Amino acid sequence: MLKQLCFIFLSVTLVVAGARAEILEQILVKVNGEIFTKTELEQRQVAALRQKGQQFDLKTDPDNQQLRKALDEITPQIMVDAVDEMLIVQRGRELGYKLSEEQFKNVVDNIKKENKIETEEQFQNALKAENMTMTDLRRSLERSMIVQRVQQNEVIGKIGVGEDEARAYYESHKSEFTKLPTVTLREILVAIPGDARGINVAAEETAKQKAEQLRMRVTSGGESFEKVAGEASDAPSKANGGLIGPFSPADMSPQLKALVDKMKPGDITPPIRTPRGYQIFKLDTLKAQALQPFNKVRDLIADKVAGARTQTEMRKFLDRLRAQAIIEWKNDELKKAYEKQLAAADMTGLNP
């Protein structure tokens, strides 16, 4: 239910690092005075484990070693994401961003529609099942909206790709904009029924003669290949007038490729013996490898360049917010995990 909700609020809590299994409003970190609690961490841990599809069985792991290992892996990134979200939301509030009543109503209406919730009672029951209130929902949606607006207005919207830069990318990545050659054929198949006793000479000869007659109808009889294929072919492609493809020339058998390489559109092969029977092919279209012109792919290039730059610019933006923030840690282990995760991300270029 409520697939669009930004966070999954559950009443379940995890046994973390030997702590008691009761909900404690323990403050883990303050970011410019805004607190992040143990309960919020546990909620995000549960959501992350569920998203990864991880489950743990106390019978096979009574000491929770697998759970502890999983938490050790996901918690550092959760803390980085949580602090970054707080910084971004705080920046958004400085800029006056908030979720209006009309916007909230529209989002709720969309949630109801996508989850096929028809009545207010059903919606309230769905919220209750997720251990949420309307206040929780609004807070989650507003924070998500603020994060998106800040990212768009403070980072993405300020990234521009100039003509020279776009052309430079085009010249150095031409393979990305080169369309590979393709072939489209039409076929007529005269199938030869399988016989466990071996080749049936009479059936073979009959099929060959029929194939030759069908070819005569499309080469000398004035009938269209599509019409004859639709009427007489034994292949499923008869429903489309024998059309097969487009596909790469490399996907053709060596025998067929050797024939097609000598053909031009409209040419028809003689009957070819294949494992399926006798086949006749018409070359419908042949498109050579072609580099798309710059003007046609200019917008695509801009998206590619801007997308790559967005990560870099977002990292710089968050570095500035972190440098200006007052971050007070109340848990030394989480602080070390947070700082180690940031350092590792900086080295690999994956932060944020």
C-alpha positions in Angstrom: 0.0 0.0 0.0 0.9 3.6 -0.5 3.8 2.9 -2.8 4.6 6.5 -3.3 5.3 7.3 0.3 8.8 8.7 0.7 9.6 6.7 3.9 8.1 3.5 5.3 7.2 4.1 9.0 6.9 0.9 10.9 6.3 0.0 14.5 9.0 -2.6 14.2 12.3 -1.8 15.9 15.6 -3.5 15.5 18.0 -4.7 18.2 21.0 -2.5 17.3 24.5 -2.9 18.9 23.1 -4.5 22.0 20.5 -1.8 22.8 17.2 -2.8 24.4 14.4 -3.6 22.0 12.3 -0.7 23.1 11.9 2.6 21.3 14.1 5.3 22.9 14.1 8.9 21.7 17.8 9.0 21.8 19.4 11.9 19.8 22.2 10.7 17.5 23.1 13.9 15.8 22.1 17.5 15.6 22.3 19.4 12.3 22.0 23.2 12.8 19.8 22.4 15.8 17.6 19.8 14.0 17.8 16.4 15.7 18.0 13.0 14.2 17.0 10.2 16.6 17.6 6.5 17.1 14.0 5.8 16.2 14.4 7.6 12.9 17.6 5.6 12.2 15.8 2.3 13.0 12.9 3.3 10.6 15.4 3.9 7.8 17.3 0.7 8.6 14.1 -1.3 8.4 13.1 0.4 5.1 16.6 -0.2 3.6 16.6 -3.9 4.6 13.1 -4.3 3.1 14.2 -2.6 -0.1 17.1 -5.0 -0.4 14.8 -7.9 0.3 16.9 -9.1 3.2 15.3 -11.3 5.9 16.8 -12.7 9.1 15.9 -15.9 11.0 16.5 -15.9 14.7 16.4 -19.7 14.7 19.4 -20.0 12.4 21.1 -16.9 13.7 20.2 -16.5 17.4 23.0 -14.0 18.0 21.9 -11.7 15.2 25.3 -11.8 13.5 23.9 -11.6 10.0 21.6 -8.8 11.0 24.5 -6.9 12.7 26.6 -7.4 9.6 23.8 -6.1 7.3 23.3 -3.0 9.6 27.1 -2.3 9.6 27.0 -2.2 5.8 23.9 0.0 5.3 24.1 2.4 8.3 27.0 4.6 7.2 25.2 5.5 4.0 22.0 6.0 5.8 23.6 8.5 8.1 25.2 10.4 5.2 21.8 10.5 3.4 20.0 11.6 6.6 22.4 14.5 7.3 22.4 15.6 3.7 18.6 15.5 3.6 18.4 17.7 6.7 20.9 20.2 5.2 19.0 20.3 1.9 15.6 20.7 3.6 17.0 23.5 5.8 18.3 25.3 2.7 14.9 24.9 1.1 13.1 26.4 4.1 15.5 29.3 4.0 14.4 29.8 0.4 10.7 29.7 1.5 9.8 26.3 -0.1 6.9 24.6 1.5 4.1 22.2 0.4 0.8 24.1 -0.1 -2.6 22.6 0.9 -3.5 22.3 -2.8 -0.2 20.5 -3.6 -0.7 18.2 -0.7 -4.3 17.4 -1.7 -3.2 16.7 -5.3 -0.5 14.3 -4.2 -2.9 12.5 -1.8 -5.4 12.2 -4.6 -2.7 10.7 -6.9 -1.7 8.2 -4.1 -5.4 7.2 -3.8 -5.8 6.8 -7.5 -2.6 4.8 -8.0 -3.4 2.5 -5.1 -7.1 2.2 -6.1 -8.2 3.7 -2.8 -11.8 4.8 -3.3 -12.9 6.1 0.1 -11.5 8.2 2.9 -12.0 5.3 5.3 -9.8 3.0 3.1 -7.2 5.7 3.0 -7.1 6.1 6.8 -6.9 2.3 7.2 -4.0 2.3 4.8 -2.2 5.0 6.8 -2.9 3.1 10.0 -1.5 -0.1 8.5 1.8 1.8 7.8 1.7 3.2 11.3 1.3 6.7 9.9 -0.8 9.8 10.5 -1.7 12.5 8.0 0.9 14.6 9.8 3.6 12.0 9.2 2.5 11.8 5.5 2.5 15.5 5.0 5.9 15.9 6.6 7.4 13.1 4.5 5.9 14.5 1.3 7.0 18.1 2.1 10.6 17.1 2.8 10.7 15.1 -0.5 9.3 18.1 -2.4 11.7 20.5 -0.8 14.7 18.2 -1.6 13.6 18.0 -5.3 13.1 21.8 -5.6 16.5 22.6 -4.0 18.3 20.1 -6.2 16.6 21.5 -9.3 16.9 25.2 -8.5 20.3 25.3 -6.7 22.1 22.7 -8.9 20.5 21.1 -11.9 18.9 24.3 -13.2 22.2 26.1 -13.1 24.0 23.5 -15.3 24.2 24.6 -18.9 25.9 22.9 -21.8 27.5 25.2 -24.4 27.6 24.5 -28.1 31.4 24.0 -28.1 31.2 21.6 -25.2 28.4 19.6 -26.9 30.3 19.4 -30.2 33.4 18.3 -28.4 31.5 15.5 -26.7 30.0 14.5 -30.0 33.3 14.3 -31.8 34.9 12.2 -29.0 31.9 9.9 -28.6 30.7 9.3 -32.2 30.2 5.6 -31.5 27.3 6.5 -29.1 25.5 8.2 -32.0 26.2 5.7 -34.7 23.3 3.5 -35.8 24.4 0.0 -36.6 23.4 -1.6 -40.0 20.0 -3.4 -40.0 18.3 -5.7 -42.4 14.6 -6.3 -42.9 13.5 -9.3 -44.8 10.3 -11.0 -45.9 10.1 -14.8 -46.0 8.0 -17.6 -47.4 8.5 -21.0 -45.7 7.5 -24.3 -47.1 7.9 -26.6 -44.2 9.0 -30.2 -44.4 7.4 -32.4 -41.7 9.9 -34.2 -39.5 10.1 -38.0 -39.9 11.8 -40.2 -37.3 12.8 -42.7 -40.0 14.9 -40.1 -41.8 14.4 -37.9 -44.9 11.3 -38.5 -46.9 12.5 -38.1 -50.5 8.9 -37.6 -51.8 8.1 -34.9 -49.2 11.4 -33.2 -49.9 10.8 -33.0 -53.6 7.2 -31.9 -53.1 8.2 -29.1 -50.8 11.0 -28.0 -53.2 8.6 -27.9 -56.2 6.0 -25.9 -54.2 8.7 -23.4 -53.1 9.7 -22.9 -56.7 6.1 -22.4 -57.8 5.6 -19.8 -55.0 8.7 -18.0 -56.1 7.4 -17.9 -59.7 4.2 -16.3 -58.5 6.1 -13.3 -57.0 8.8 -13.0 -59.7 6.8 -13.7 -62.9 3.2 -14.0 -61.9 2.7 -10.4 -60.8 1.7 -11.2 -57.3 3.1 -9.4 -54.3 5.5 -11.2 -52.0 3.4 -10.1 -49.0 0.2 -11.5 -50.5 1.7 -14.9 -51.3 3.5 -15.1 -47.9 0.1 -14.4 -46.2 -1.6 -17.1 -48.2 1.0 -19.9 -48.5 3.8 -19.5 -46.0 4.1 -22.0 -43.1 6.0 -19.5 -40.9 4.3 -17.5 -38.1 5.5 -14.3 -40.0 2.7 -15.0 -42.6 0.5 -12.9 -40.3 2.6 -9.9 -41.2 3.1 -10.7 -44.9 6.3 -12.6 -44.1 8.0 -9.6 -42.5 11.0 -10.4 -40.2 13.4 -7.9 -38.7 14.9 -5.4 -38.5 18.0 -7.2 -37.2 21.7 -7.0 -37.5 23.4 -8.7 -40.5 25.6 -10.5 -38.0 22.5 -12.4 -36.7 22.0 -14.0 -40.1 23.3 -17.5 -41.0 26.5 -17.4 -43.1 24.5 -18.9 -46.0 21.8 -16.2 -45.9 24.2 -13.4 -45.3 26.3 -14.4 -48.3 23.1 -14.1 -50.5 21.9 -10.8 -48.9 25.3 -9.2 -49.3 24.8 -9.4 -53.1 21.2 -8.2 -53.1 19.5 -4.9 -53.3 16.1 -4.0 -51.8 13.3 -5.8 -53.8 15.5 -8.8 -54.8 14.3 -12.3 -54.1 16.4 -15.3 -53.3 15.9 -18.8 -54.9 14.4 -21.4 -52.5 17.0 -22.2 -49.8 17.1 -25.5 -48.0 17.2 -24.8 -44.2 16.4 -27.0 -41.2 12.9 -25.6 -41.3 12.3 -26.6 -44.9 12.5 -24.4 -48.1 12.6 -20.7 -47.6 12.4 -17.8 -50.0 13.6 -14.4 -48.9 12.9 -10.9 -50.2 15.2 -8.1 -49.1 12.8 -5.5 -47.9 15.1 -2.8 -46.5 18.8 -2.5 -45.9 20.1 0.3 -43.7 23.8 0.9 -43.6 25.7 2.0 -40.5 25.2 5.7 -40.2 26.4 8.5 -37.9 23.5 10.6 -36.7 24.0 14.3 -37.4 24.9 16.6 -34.5 21.8 18.7 -34.7 19.6 15.6 -34.4 21.3 14.5 -31.2 22.1 17.9 -29.6 19.5 17.5 -26.9 20.6 14.0 -26.1 24.2 15.2 -25.7 23.1 18.0 -23.4 21.3 15.5 -21.2 24.4 13.2 -21.1 26.8 16.0 -20.3 24.5 17.6 -17.8 23.8 14.3 -16.1 27.4 13.6 -15.6 28.1 17.1 -14.3 25.1 17.0 -12.0 26.8 14.5 -9.7 29.9 16.6 -9.5 27.9 19.8 -8.9 25.7 18.2 -6.3 28.7 16.9 -4.5 30.2 20.5 -4.4 26.8 21.9 -3.2 26.6 19.4 -0.4 30.3 20.0 0.6 29.4 23.7 1.0 26.3 23.0 3.1 28.3 20.6 5.3 31.1 23.2 5.7 28.7 25.9 6.8 26.7 23.6 9.1 27.0 23.0 12.8 26.9 19.2 13.1 26.9 17.9 16.7 27.4 14.2 17.1 26.0 12.4 20.1 27.3 9.0 19.1 31.0 8.6 18.4 30.6 5.3 16.5 28.1 6.8 14.1 30.3 9.9 13.7 33.2 7.7 12.7 31.1 5.7 10.3 29.7 8.9 8.7 33.1 10.4 8.2 34.6 7.2 6.8 31.7 6.9 4.4 32.2 10.5 3.2 35.9 9.9 2.7 35.3 6.7 0.7 32.7 8.4 -1.4 35.0 11.4 -2.2 37.7 9.0 -3.3 35.4 7.1 -5.7 33.5 10.2 -6.9 30.2 8.6 -5.7 29.3 11.3 -3.2 26.5 12.1 -2.9 
